[in-house]
């Protein structure tokens, strides 16, 4: 007899509690100080990079990591038997998806160029199919005549009359085409099924792999056009000029003949003035009718049914973690059961079976990351993998949400991580850890870098300064033109607030950041002086005008979408605007009177290593203290554990020398 929902929730809650805590006895109080782990433990890649349930929920695929080596492993959940194992080398694995019950798609990237085609060094994506029955790996698009075996955009798995099928776009060597290909899963070869070119910006496939809608974008004019099927052809249905924030598709809607479009449509009723530049609409491809989706909050991510591909929910990042809102009543009921069992502890939905009765979740609040498989048929949840098995909950510092008011009255949210074993912050040394983007944000949960610094005795501030995402359109737009200005002082205002609360010692503060955060670190010593004793910049932009000019040269048109984006955030009036020099740390080295550490990967294709080299040279000419560490084989995202470990070791050495924690 099937358990009632109430009994199901009770059983699930009991097992989750045992899984998470082992027993129900009162926990021992944490010691005042916890012995610090070696830094390489924090810098290591997670033991499991990715996990995904098969459609039946009986198998799980994972990317296992040991040092730099990665392997795909498929395990039968009932028996624990590994059905398939294959090494992936040191590939940077980016995605994992099942193709039916017998194959798994692995998407990986490499930093490389294609000189014969004039393609500069960039991040190229490749697909590999793990064939469980034959025990082999098959490369996607391999052997397809005149087509590069490189993925252009995302891959789509659909269930056709012939079974599960993979669709990808591929670049043709002899023409300007980037057609849509249907992949032969046996050998990886592609057959063109839909002609597309470079102006085909986006598309949506239905459940069976048919084309529901497509979009064209003309970069020169900024015109984005949605095309919908009319008889056997596609016709223009709606067009808008958006030089920067183009609309885009987000898959199928709630019914088979609808698609989801994120677009700024103030002309339609129900527009949200606080949505971050766009609102989610459902468009009927047959009638062209637009309907706003009924989500209470502006989502960050949409959730589609694993079998039907129809929209069933959405997720939004809140200050305490991921929050889910479901349209589908079955999915909503399942997730409520999980939240109750976890006593509302934040959890992330990782993967689920086609019938939604097996759900893989991930938690990392006050722990280093735990994957659990929730089985609603048995009413149990089992721990299946740990992200960082060498870091116990006792060795994870408390990360608390905080709010403070910037100098101009704008409320800023963020997180303060304390050293492990410390419950109350009092006169602690501080590291400001600035996020990249800048249109991004820090989130709740385990952050390896913040935890590594906290383990050495520092409090760590992660502030979501103006221009960060997740706080509405007004907050995002408040960051436009604020590089080195209010986005910068939002960070130092956080330092002053913490000092005023007695939590940190304002005389012992340094700043660390990557990408935009690397710029913020350098700007903290040049444009916002007197706050920090030292700075560490990972892959930071030091010369804003040089950076934007490079983006203009890298693409076919100098006035391209990327250049427009940077000019908006940096506050430039035009390409090569010399006003940016006043905001560029490389032009302000004479003003710097504190030591700077620069760390940069030589394979960085987002912020070129010349940005750190230019800064180092400017510092040396000015006679200022600077160190430059170049990481061979490393990209913009610090994807390699060995170089990430070295970067962390050098960072802690530098911080302890210039801002001793004790």
Steps between C-alpha positions, in 0.01 A plus 500: 500500500631843408569729797290812537675831435515573874661166588729536198625833631557362849699203375700719267569749776623234738741349250629838388567589862694178551686547174601852584576469868557129562314508835259719691714558806587857585805614307822574680585871511756604241846576632609862520765441238507233232829371364549636148512258210769524231411760241508248217193333653298815432652561157440145380231437244184353656520121521187492284473765232153417366225243558186406306226239542398281207140531371395190699673620816681168528840624385712799591780649292772706664829661410748378760814705564841397631754781478473624142370171360130463431295193420137439418349229718150351465369307801190286557337645810343175624812283476774760525668343196696727269364426152728734308827678570710701258779750554454854371856612567538854626207633296305786652158337527215751479179294469354152531170372353336164431398398147243236580592227745807375316715805421640806675611826341808666648573861397857619558705800394856575395683830464628509144485684171450391140766692304394358162158658546624821660343406835706648787563308819163454669304245703377229260235248607490133404248222547578137584239224520557217747339189349426262788414196286817516290724632775649779291513876457378664179587858406209719385525621136814292449521390137229737381617628159620863500377561857719583800453250787425797727169588665353837408265579787322249720400143417139376513377148576155415363284187476415442133317216323838332462578532871714742697691736271768766541484831311791747479611790282824461307723734301541414131853559370404580142212743558372748756244247621461389861224247438309286747613136487341178613770274642536130423557371852695198375784694337447868586446614141251776434231542237380856433129533580454878514698763309632783718760774464697733727203732544288214639521604861282245674242224448261270688434133423178322589486167682567304180779722370293714265580872475241704693654846472822671406652847529734714292728771632673757281786636710557803280148638560415323827181360344373176660216321321291207616389271219207259536379222269246588233405202285837353395705819545602729785372858502601807700261524797653773719808717485673741733821701492718413800869590457594327828220316681359279227198279574561127511315170510484281809353179362145378467209647692223328692347344188657333195442793262639776718848638564639714783655834405684734736442848363445861604138568397375814679227517235334189642279506809654361815854618437722497808697824542739323738575199276869496406457639149255236382189303590416136428222452247339193348440536127254284305684414177173453307318818604797720598325587828722609793414412861702591803602194702340482845812488718485701820866605474734569210672159450866434432437159344208309349428133566364273227355152539775245427273299269250742340740801498205718603546782749414390854677746730769753566783574744624822648814567702410659833733605779461165676529284186295370208123538524267304272154579368315226312209517259470121486313376813690168519839672492377757753387226738828313467706810572286597803567154643874545457499848656302376801734206546798735487323738741523768229875466465582635152552233237569507127317272260766325292315237296186289497354192334234525230222414747636746761512223761879508538658838559866582545562800728808687623549686828798711609379714789736460798664210315728458200244343268289183513307324220194305613266279300137531608291193408128564542407138426694381805461819700873526563791728423856373470825695499669410172803731477689780673646794311794548741521182712810624684320809636268410787212722619707600803764641266252721312481858622159656561388715203236749610286727282555868581348832388640850525436841350741658251603864529221614265232302685482194274460174694769242425471129579777248536658228710751499784692174547664445837794274585392143588404472865440876535136585572532870576702741290706737713793711377595245233738562208298527179534398137258662255433240228350680198303300244542520122254604236428765611144392406518191717464430872629305795265234634442310822678171552852364498754720322840332485699824488311673780528188716872466430564859610274460804692186600808721538330724754346769279142618483395517133256756358320421174286801410247509218576857403276704268500357150472145639220280374210363705379824659286651226545733209553819700784341697660360183480831315646681802828336398506642148803725461619422853828315443740652752223719639201392709544131423840543663387700802221249562779263602682742727167612649460137607841512667399814688169347608668184633754715686219707650340179627828400665519185286827580323815698557502779234880513517529138378311482171608377155302450179502200264303448180487334158405642160295812580585423863867512398442849367327589828805374691733727302255791516489457878866605514474779242149647482379426854818543701538477875283190553720203412849389607550289187319356198498179293367512146417183309457563126404863562449779247760772557463708181132543414546666163751237386256226606206643304715570194613136501137385502440725199793343313411142589164504324386573147354839589668752726161624619383164632273387780789424737650847456160659563463299821840601637455865410167508683642360826830686479331828416669563163329726248655328199764252389853608600362753748805640680284582802550135597867567571406685819335179624782267394741384775778463241492879456492559876797297621673812634216541750533148638679471832410143603625165364320323215503135391393422142406144398396415145454192282691505173206334319248761613280585199264732691745743660835462319811461712634827355269679744704372795830545318415863423415561866817334624712710265324820608565414865866425437550826310344685792721315749201339675489155664350242260519129429376331181436127488414348162322164497585280201204314350242684712188672366280781630302277737790332682382164371813302595548385857881511488520864387207595723690350792811698415296821466342442841834420664653820359196704603511382862877549515459857377208578732672358808812703424310827452200447725583241768182333631629478858 
